C-alpha cells in the first residue's frame, strides 16, 4: 500500500516537530511513520509486525498507546514549542492480528501552556480500535 506524505516542512513549527520525530529512537524502533502533519491534524501509520503483538497474536496495547502518543506529540509540537505528555485516557475497543494501523490526531484545544488532543486508531479497513485523549504540557518555547 502506497501512502502519500503531506508534510510542509517550510513551516517552522512543522519542521521543528519533524526534527524531533526523526530523532525519536523509540518511534524508529517501532517503525511508526508520520504521513500528514499540520497545526490541527496528524496522521501516522505502522505495519503490524509479530514483535508488536501480545501473546494472543493481537496488536499490543503498548503499541497502540505509543502510536497515540507519537501522533499527539507531533501535532502538539507543530506550533514550534516542545511538549511532554501530562496525561492520557485510552479506550481499547477492538483489536486486530495484522495489517496497517493508522493513528489520526486532532486538536481539541491549544492553550497557552497545554494542549488537548484526541487520537483515533483504526485498522486499514477503517474499523476504530482505540480512542485516546492526550493532554500535553508545554516545556519549552518556540525556537527563534
N, CA, C and O atoms as a DFTB+ gen file, in Angstrom:
576 C
 N C O
     1  1       0.844      -1.176       0.000
     2  2       0.000       0.000       0.000
     3  2       0.889       1.239       0.000
     4  3       1.729       1.416       0.883
     5  1       0.693       2.090      -0.999
     6  2       1.438       3.346      -1.116
     7  2       0.734       4.423      -0.301
     8  3      -0.448       4.695      -0.511
     9  1       1.456       5.032       0.624
    10  2       0.888       6.069       1.477
    11  2       1.535       7.398       1.112
    12  3       2.757       7.541       1.153
    13  1       0.698       8.370       0.753
    14  2       1.178       9.692       0.373
    15  2       1.563      10.492       1.616
    16  3       0.863      10.450       2.627
    17  1       2.657      11.207       1.539
    18  2       3.093      12.084       2.629
    19  2       2.595      13.502       2.356
    20  3       2.741      14.018       1.248
    21  1       2.006      14.127       3.379
    22  2       1.538      15.509       3.271
    23  2       2.095      16.284       4.454
    24  3       1.422      16.473       5.467
    25  1       3.331      16.725       4.305
    26  2       4.020      17.439       5.380
    27  2       4.755      18.624       4.766
    28  3       5.637      18.442       3.926
    29  1       4.398      19.832       5.178
    30  2       5.011      21.047       4.647
    31  2       6.089      21.528       5.628
    32  3       5.801      22.285       6.555
    33  1       7.319      21.083       5.414
    34  2       8.391      21.452       6.351
    35  2       8.912      22.865       6.119
    36  3       9.867      23.282       6.774
    37  1       8.299      23.614       5.193
    38  2       8.678      25.021       5.053
    39  2       8.111      25.849       6.214
    40  3       8.562      26.970       6.449
    41  1       7.134      25.307       6.935
    42  2       6.579      25.972       8.118
    43  2       7.477      25.640       9.308
    44  3       7.723      24.463       9.571
    45  1       7.971      26.643      10.034
    46  2       8.933      26.390      11.115
    47  2       8.444      25.405      12.180
    48  3       9.215      24.552      12.621
    49  1       7.181      25.506      12.602
    50  2       6.670      24.593      13.625
    51  2       6.627      23.154      13.147
    52  3       6.945      22.233      13.899
    53  1       6.234      22.962      11.899
    54  2       6.175      21.613      11.319
    55  2       7.588      21.050      11.199
    56  3       7.821      19.886      11.526
    57  1       8.527      21.866      10.733
    58  2       9.926      21.424      10.615
    59  2      10.483      21.039      11.987
    60  3      11.166      20.023      12.118
    61  1      10.191      21.853      13.011
    62  2      10.638      21.554      14.375
    63  2      10.090      20.210      14.833
    64  3      10.834      19.370      15.340
    65  1       8.785      20.006      14.654
    66  2       8.153      18.760      15.074
    67  2       8.761      17.563      14.344
    68  3       9.038      16.535      14.961
    69  1       8.966      17.693      13.045
    70  2       9.515      16.583      12.262
    71  2      10.967      16.289      12.638
    72  3      11.391      15.136      12.571
    73  1      11.743      17.313      13.033
    74  2      13.114      17.061      13.511
    75  2      13.084      16.168      14.748
    76  3      13.879      15.235      14.866
    77  1      12.162      16.456      15.672
    78  2      12.067      15.636      16.882
    79  2      11.600      14.220      16.548
    80  3      12.090      13.250      17.125
    81  1      10.657      14.104      15.620
    82  2      10.164      12.790      15.197
    83  2      11.306      11.981      14.582
    84  3      11.480      10.804      14.896
    85  1      12.070      12.610      13.716
    86  2      13.161      11.927      13.028
    87  2      14.205      11.401      14.006
    88  3      14.845      10.382      13.749
    89  1      14.375      12.097      15.130
    90  2      15.379      11.699      16.119
    91  2      14.796      10.933      17.302
    92  3      15.418      10.873      18.363
    93  1      13.610      10.345      17.137
    94  2      12.966       9.596      18.216
    95  2      13.276       8.105      18.061
    96  3      12.660       7.435      17.232
    97  1      14.224       7.573      18.848
    98  2      14.633       6.180      18.662
    99  2      13.525       5.166      18.948
   100  3      13.472       4.122      18.297
   101  1      12.634       5.451      19.912
   102  2      11.563       4.502      20.222
   103  2      10.570       4.427      19.070
   104  3      10.095       3.348      18.716
   105  1      10.265       5.570      18.494
   106  2       9.380       5.610      17.336
   107  2      10.013       4.868      16.155
   108  3       9.331       4.121      15.452
   109  1      11.300       5.071      15.942
   110  2      12.006       4.383      14.863
   111  2      12.010       2.875      15.100
   112  3      11.792       2.100      14.169
   113  1      12.257       2.462      16.332
   114  2      12.286       1.040      16.656
   115  2      10.928       0.389      16.375
   116  3      10.862      -0.754      15.922
   117  1       9.856       1.120      16.645
   118  2       8.506       0.610      16.384
   119  2       8.075       0.792      14.932
   120  3       7.029       0.285      14.525
   121  1       8.887       1.523      14.139
   122  2       8.635       1.766      12.711
   123  2       7.341       2.548      12.472
   124  3       6.614       2.287      11.514
   125  1       7.068       3.494      13.342
   126  2       5.911       4.370      13.173
   127  2       6.327       5.519      12.267
   128  3       7.367       6.141      12.484
   129  1       5.524       5.798      11.261
   130  2       5.832       6.855      10.296
   131  2       4.752       7.923      10.311
   132  3       3.562       7.613      10.382
   133  1       5.172       9.185      10.243
   134  2       4.245      10.308      10.120
   135  2       3.935      10.488       8.638
   136  3       4.843      10.576       7.812
   137  1       2.648      10.540       8.308
   138  2       2.211      10.688       6.920
   139  2       1.684      12.087       6.617
   140  3       1.902      12.615       5.526
   141  1       0.989      12.687       7.588
   142  2       0.426      14.026       7.417
   143  2       0.628      14.788       8.716
   144  3       0.509      14.232       9.808
   145  1       0.939      16.080       8.576
   146  2       1.098      16.907       9.763
   147  2       0.858      18.364       9.407
   148  3       1.474      18.900       8.486
   149  1      -0.044      18.999      10.145
   150  2      -0.211      20.448      10.103
   151  2      -0.552      20.895      11.524
   152  3      -0.434      20.101      12.456
   153  1      -0.968      22.132      11.707
   154  2      -1.188      22.664      13.056
   155  2      -2.420      22.078      13.750
   156  3      -2.567      22.226      14.964
   157  1      -3.306      21.416      13.002
   158  2      -4.548      20.895      13.575
   159  2      -4.731      19.393      13.434
   160  3      -5.713      18.850      13.939
   161  1      -3.814      18.705      12.760
   162  2      -4.056      17.309      12.381
   163  2      -2.728      16.575      12.188
   164  3      -1.751      17.135      11.691
   165  1      -2.722      15.309      12.597
   166  2      -1.564      14.443      12.343
   167  2      -2.066      13.046      12.024
   168  3      -2.994      12.554      12.666
   169  1      -1.464      12.412      11.046
   170  2      -1.779      11.028      10.696
   171  2      -0.477      10.258      10.633
   172  3       0.474      10.680       9.976
   173  1      -0.439       9.126      11.319
   174  2       0.729       8.263      11.234
   175  2       0.267       6.819      11.050
   176  3      -0.909       6.504      11.231
   177  1       1.208       5.948      10.687
   178  2       0.849       4.544      10.491
   179  2       2.005       3.639      10.910
   180  3       3.150       4.065      11.060
   181  1       1.651       2.386      11.089
   182  2       2.637       1.337      11.328
   183  2       2.097       0.055      10.701
   184  3       0.896      -0.211      10.746
   185  1       2.986      -0.727      10.124
   186  2       2.599      -2.053       9.641
   187  2       2.889      -3.035      10.774
   188  3       4.038      -3.219      11.174
   189  1       1.828      -3.660      11.285
   190  2       1.944      -4.526      12.457
   191  2       2.861      -5.715      12.173
   192  3       2.660      -6.458      11.212
   193  1       3.867      -5.878      13.025
   194  2       4.808      -6.999      12.946
   195  2       4.578      -7.927      14.141
   196  3       4.003      -7.527      15.152
   197  1       5.028      -9.146      14.008
   198  2       4.874     -10.146      15.078
   199  2       5.433      -9.627      16.411
   200  3       4.851      -9.882      17.466
   201  1       6.547      -8.909      16.369
   202  2       7.193      -8.409      17.585
   203  2       6.351      -7.362      18.302
   204  3       6.651      -7.010      19.443
   205  1       5.303      -6.856      17.656
   206  2       4.449      -5.824      18.230
   207  2       3.100      -6.384      18.698
   208  3       2.160      -5.631      18.955
   209  1       3.020      -7.698      18.803
   210  2       1.772      -8.330      19.216
   211  2       1.883      -8.862      20.646
   212  3       2.973      -9.030      21.193
   213  1       0.717      -9.118      21.223
   214  2       0.661      -9.702      22.566
   215  2       0.617     -11.229      22.457
   216  3       0.622     -11.748      21.341
   217  1       0.575     -11.969      23.572
   218  2       0.559     -13.428      23.498
   219  2      -0.643     -14.012      22.735
   220  3      -0.612     -15.177      22.339
   221  1      -1.689     -13.220      22.529
   222  2      -2.850     -13.681      21.766
   223  2      -2.717     -13.386      20.273
   224  3      -3.627     -13.681      19.498
   225  1      -1.590     -12.806      19.869
   226  2      -1.365     -12.503      18.463
   227  2      -2.017     -11.222      17.992
   228  3      -2.055     -10.958      16.791
   229  1      -2.531     -10.418      18.913
   230  2      -3.184      -9.152      18.593
   231  2      -2.214      -7.997      18.808
   232  3      -1.212      -8.144      19.507
   233  1      -2.513      -6.845      18.205
   234  2      -1.671      -5.658      18.401
   235  2      -1.531      -5.384      19.900
   236  3      -2.531      -5.311      20.613
   237  1      -0.317      -5.236      20.368
   238  2      -0.068      -4.981      21.796
   239  2      -0.628      -3.622      22.177
   240  3      -0.472      -2.650      21.437
   241  1      -1.279      -3.554      23.329
   242  2      -1.829      -2.293      23.810
   243  2      -0.777      -1.212      23.941
   244  3      -1.069      -0.032      23.749
   245  1       0.445      -1.603      24.268
   246  2       1.532      -0.632      24.376
   247  2       1.867      -0.003      23.039
   248  3       2.222       1.174      22.978
   249  1       1.758      -0.778      21.960
   250  2       1.981      -0.224      20.623
   251  2       0.890       0.787      20.292
   252  3       1.176       1.864      19.769
   253  1      -0.355       0.442      20.597
   254  2      -1.465       1.355      20.313
   255  2      -1.304       2.648      21.102
   256  3      -1.531       3.733      20.566
   257  1      -0.915       2.543      22.370
   258  2      -0.691       3.750      23.158
   259  2       0.479       4.548      22.594
   260  3       0.407       5.775      22.519
   261  1       1.546       3.877      22.199
   262  2       2.706       4.558      21.620
   263  2       2.314       5.311      20.354
   264  3       2.746       6.446      20.151
   265  1       1.506       4.694      19.508
   266  2       1.049       5.383      18.291
   267  2       0.282       6.654      18.648
   268  3       0.483       7.703      18.035
   269  1      -0.601       6.551      19.647
   270  2      -1.376       7.725      20.061
   271  2      -0.460       8.813      20.601
   272  3      -0.643       9.988      20.283
   273  1       0.511       8.441      21.403
   274  2       1.434       9.413      21.993
   275  2       2.292      10.077      20.913
   276  3       2.543      11.280      20.971
   277  1       2.739       9.300      19.937
   278  2       3.538       9.836      18.831
   279  2       2.722      10.842      18.030
   280  3       3.195      11.941      17.743
   281  1       1.492      10.466      17.667
   282  2       0.651      11.366      16.866
   283  2       0.332      12.643      17.635
   284  3       0.382      13.736      17.071
   285  1       0.003      12.510      18.926
   286  2      -0.316      13.687      19.740
   287  2       0.913      14.573      19.918
   288  3       0.807      15.797      19.849
   289  1       2.059      13.975      20.143
   290  2       3.290      14.750      20.329
   291  2       3.656      15.527      19.079
   292  3       3.994      16.709      19.150
   293  1       3.588      14.864      17.934
   294  2       3.918      15.546      16.673
   295  2       2.960      16.705      16.440
   296  3       3.379      17.791      16.039
   297  1       1.673      16.477      16.691
   298  2       0.682      17.527      16.495
   299  2       0.895      18.685      17.463
   300  3       0.850      19.846      17.054
   301  1       1.125      18.390      18.725
   302  2       1.353      19.454      19.713
   303  2       2.528      20.324      19.291
   304  3       2.444      21.551      19.352
   305  1       3.612      19.706      18.867
   306  2       4.844      20.428      18.538
   307  2       4.777      21.174      17.211
   308  3       5.708      21.898      16.859
   309  1       3.691      21.003      16.480
   310  2       3.552      21.698      15.195
   311  2       3.496      23.211      15.361
   312  3       3.596      23.943      14.377
   313  1       3.337      23.693      16.606
   314  2       3.372      25.144      16.842
   315  2       4.787      25.640      17.134
   316  3       4.990      26.820      17.416
   317  1       5.767      24.728      17.063
   318  2       7.166      25.105      17.262
   319  2       7.634      25.037      18.700
   320  3       8.810      25.276      18.975
   321  1       6.735      24.714      19.633
   322  2       7.127      24.593      21.041
   323  2       7.309      23.114      21.377
   324  3       6.795      22.241      20.678
   325  1       8.048      22.844      22.457
   326  2       8.263      21.468      22.876
   327  2       7.268      21.111      23.980
   328  3       6.944      21.942      24.829
   329  1       6.793      19.875      23.958
   330  2       5.778      19.405      24.897
   331  2       6.172      18.064      25.495
   332  3       6.986      17.324      24.942
   333  1       5.569      17.775      26.642
   334  2       5.682      16.470      27.275
   335  2       4.275      16.002      27.632
   336  3       3.418      16.812      27.984
   337  1       4.041      14.703      27.542
   338  2       2.729      14.164      27.868
   339  2       2.443      14.367      29.347
   340  3       3.223      13.953      30.205
   341  1       1.328      15.004      29.633
   342  2       0.906      15.243      31.014
   343  2      -0.009      14.131      31.478
   344  3       0.169      13.593      32.572
   345  1      -0.993      13.777      30.653
   346  2      -1.830      12.620      30.971
   347  2      -2.538      12.144      29.712
   348  3      -2.597      12.848      28.704
   349  1      -3.070      10.934      29.796
   350  2      -3.778      10.351      28.665
   351  2      -4.865       9.418      29.192
   352  3      -4.743       8.818      30.260
   353  1      -5.922       9.322      28.409
   354  2      -7.024       8.428      28.727
   355  2      -7.269       7.590      27.484
   356  3      -7.576       8.125      26.419
   357  1      -7.133       6.282      27.618
   358  2      -7.214       5.404      26.450
   359  2      -8.367       4.424      26.598
   360  3      -8.593       3.855      27.666
   361  1      -9.085       4.243      25.500
   362  2     -10.187       3.287      25.449
   363  2      -9.874       2.287      24.339
   364  3      -9.851       2.636      23.159
   365  1      -9.632       1.033      24.737
   366  2      -9.419      -0.042      23.779
   367  2     -10.784      -0.632      23.449
   368  3     -11.498      -1.077      24.348
   369  1     -11.158      -0.642      22.164
   370  2     -12.497      -1.106      21.780
   371  2     -12.488      -2.425      21.023
   372  3     -13.385      -3.251      21.192
   373  1     -11.483      -2.618      20.199
   374  2     -11.333      -3.890      19.478
   375  2      -9.880      -3.988      19.057
   376  3      -9.096      -3.069      19.291
   377  1      -9.519      -5.104      18.435
   378  2      -8.120      -5.300      18.082
   379  2      -8.018      -6.091      16.793
   380  3      -9.011      -6.616      16.289
   381  1      -6.798      -6.170      16.263
   382  2      -6.529      -6.873      15.012
   383  2      -5.260      -7.698      15.157
   384  3      -4.451      -7.478      16.059
   385  1      -5.104      -8.661      14.239
   386  2      -3.929      -9.533      14.244
   387  2      -2.900      -9.158      13.192
   388  3      -1.813      -9.735      13.163
   389  1      -3.217      -8.209      12.333
   390  2      -2.259      -7.840      11.296
   391  2      -2.733      -6.642      10.510
   392  3      -3.801      -6.085      10.764
   393  1      -1.909      -6.256       9.545
   394  2      -2.249      -5.153       8.664
   395  2      -1.597      -3.852       9.073
   396  3      -0.707      -3.816       9.922
   397  1      -2.059      -2.790       8.450
   398  2      -1.544      -1.457       8.718
   399  2      -2.495      -0.762       9.682
   400  3      -3.712      -0.795       9.498
   401  1      -1.940      -0.137      10.701
   402  2      -2.718       0.608      11.687
   403  2      -2.458       2.092      11.476
   404  3      -1.330       2.502      11.203
   405  1      -3.513       2.892      11.606
   406  2      -3.424       4.339      11.424
   407  2      -3.847       5.047      12.698
   408  3      -4.871       4.710      13.292
   409  1      -3.062       6.023      13.115
   410  2      -3.416       6.879      14.256
   411  2      -3.631       8.283      13.713
   412  3      -2.745       8.862      13.083
   413  1      -4.830       8.826      13.967
   414  2      -5.162      10.160      13.489
   415  2      -5.452      11.054      14.683
   416  3      -6.364      10.793      15.467
   417  1      -4.660      12.111      14.806
   418  2      -4.781      13.045      15.928
   419  2      -5.418      14.342      15.457
   420  3      -5.106      14.858      14.384
   421  1      -6.327      14.860      16.296
   422  2      -6.990      16.138      16.004
   423  2      -6.893      17.033      17.231
   424  3      -7.075      16.585      18.363
   425  1      -6.606      18.296      16.985
   426  2      -6.504      19.265      18.070
   427  2      -7.899      19.585      18.593
   428  3      -8.791      19.941      17.822
   429  1      -8.083      19.457      19.899
   430  2      -9.330      19.869      20.537
   431  2      -9.180      21.301      21.037
   432  3     -10.045      22.145      20.804
   433  1      -8.063      21.567      21.733
   434  2      -7.815      22.917      22.249
   435  2      -6.325      23.148      22.390
   436  3      -5.605      22.342      22.979
   437  1      -5.878      24.260      21.840
   438  2      -4.479      24.659      22.007
   439  2      -4.473      25.865      22.928
   440  3      -4.951      26.939      22.563
   441  1      -3.925      25.680      24.133
   442  2      -3.867      26.755      25.110
   443  2      -2.476      27.348      25.221
   444  3      -1.575      27.007      24.455
   445  1      -2.317      28.234      26.181
   446  2      -1.032      28.914      26.394
   447  2       0.026      27.959      26.928
   448  3       1.188      28.045      26.530
   449  1      -0.361      27.033      27.837
   450  2       0.621      26.140      28.463
   451  2       0.354      24.662      28.210
   452  3       1.182      23.816      28.550
   453  1      -0.792      24.343      27.616
   454  2      -1.100      22.933      27.359
   455  2      -1.996      22.796      26.135
   456  3      -2.608      23.760      25.677
   457  1      -2.055      21.572      25.621
   458  2      -2.940      21.251      24.509
   459  2      -3.728      19.996      24.867
   460  3      -3.260      19.141      25.618
   461  1      -4.939      19.906      24.307
   462  2      -5.772      18.717      24.462
   463  2      -6.021      18.170      23.068
   464  3      -6.487      18.884      22.180
   465  1      -5.703      16.883      22.888
   466  2      -5.738      16.252      21.576
   467  2      -6.516      14.942      21.665
   468  3      -6.411      14.215      22.652
   469  1      -7.298      14.648      20.623
   470  2      -7.962      13.348      20.527
   471  2      -7.299      12.544      19.425
   472  3      -7.028      13.058      18.340
   473  1      -7.038      11.271      19.716
   474  2      -6.420      10.373      18.736
   475  2      -7.331       9.164      18.559
   476  3      -7.798       8.565      19.528
   477  1      -7.567       8.824      17.306
   478  2      -8.321       7.612      16.980
   479  2      -7.412       6.692      16.185
   480  3      -6.789       7.102      15.207
   481  1      -7.348       5.440      16.622
   482  2      -6.532       4.452      15.920
   483  2      -7.481       3.506      15.203
   484  3      -8.435       2.989      15.785
   485  1      -7.192       3.291      13.909
   486  2      -8.051       2.458      13.076
   487  2      -7.233       1.392      12.356
   488  3      -6.028       1.537      12.147
   489  1      -7.929       0.313      11.983
   490  2      -7.327      -0.705      11.127
   491  2      -7.316      -0.180       9.694
   492  3      -7.914       0.857       9.407
   493  1      -6.642      -0.889       8.800
   494  2      -6.620      -0.434       7.411
   495  2      -7.992      -0.538       6.756
   496  3      -8.227       0.086       5.721
   497  1      -8.898      -1.314       7.341
   498  2     -10.270      -1.395       6.849
   499  2     -11.133      -0.250       7.390
   500  3     -12.293      -0.107       7.005
   501  1     -10.557       0.564       8.285
   502  2     -11.275       1.705       8.830
   503  2     -12.001       1.444      10.138
   504  3     -12.688       2.334      10.640
   505  1     -11.872       0.255      10.704
   506  2     -12.531      -0.050      11.980
   507  2     -11.775       0.622      13.123
   508  3     -10.557       0.483      13.242
   509  1     -12.512       1.352      13.962
   510  2     -11.879       2.046      15.087
   511  2     -11.480       1.029      16.151
   512  3     -12.299       0.235      16.614
   513  1     -10.199       1.072      16.526
   514  2      -9.658       0.159      17.521
   515  2      -9.549       0.814      18.886
   516  3      -9.874       0.211      19.909
   517  1      -9.090       2.048      18.887
   518  2      -8.747       2.734      20.127
   519  2      -9.061       4.218      19.999
   520  3      -8.884       4.812      18.936
   521  1      -9.532       4.812      21.099
   522  2      -9.738       6.260      21.152
   523  2      -9.008       6.778      22.385
   524  3      -9.132       6.228      23.479
   525  1      -8.240       7.854      22.182
   526  2      -7.372       8.370      23.234
   527  2      -7.507       9.885      23.312
   528  3      -7.557      10.561      22.284
   529  1      -7.568      10.418      24.528
   530  2      -7.403      11.857      24.706
   531  2      -6.078      12.061      25.432
   532  3      -5.757      11.351      26.385
   533  1      -5.326      13.036      24.963
   534  2      -3.984      13.290      25.498
   535  2      -3.874      14.767      25.855
   536  3      -4.209      15.635      25.049
   537  1      -3.402      15.044      27.064
   538  2      -3.061      16.405      27.462
   539  2      -1.551      16.506      27.460
   540  3      -0.864      15.690      28.074
   541  1      -1.038      17.511      26.767
   542  2       0.395      17.731      26.703
   543  2       0.710      19.101      27.280
   544  3      -0.018      20.070      27.063
   545  1       1.812      19.159      28.022
   546  2       2.225      20.393      28.703
   547  2       3.424      20.978      27.974
   548  3       4.362      20.256      27.634
   549  1       3.396      22.271      27.735
   550  2       4.495      22.959      27.066
   551  2       5.695      23.055      28.001
   552  3       5.595      23.621      29.090
   553  1       6.832      22.500      27.577
   554  2       8.035      22.534      28.410
   555  2       9.103      23.464      27.880
   556  3      10.090      23.728      28.567
   557  1       8.921      23.974      26.647
   558  2       9.906      24.911      26.092
   559  2       9.248      25.779      25.032
   560  3       8.427      25.295      24.253
   561  1       9.601      27.053      25.000
   562  2       9.014      27.955      23.990
   563  2       9.530      27.628      22.602
   564  3      10.459      26.837      22.441
   565  1       8.925      28.237      21.614
   566  2       9.338      28.041      20.225
   567  2      10.768      28.515      20.036
   568  3      11.209      29.478      20.663
   569  1      11.493      27.811      19.149
   570  2      12.857      28.219      18.816
   571  2      12.806      29.527      18.028
   572  3      11.847      29.807      17.309
   573  1      13.861      30.311      18.186
   574  2      13.942      31.577      17.429
   575  2      14.990      31.503      16.377
   576  3      15.199      32.471      15.645
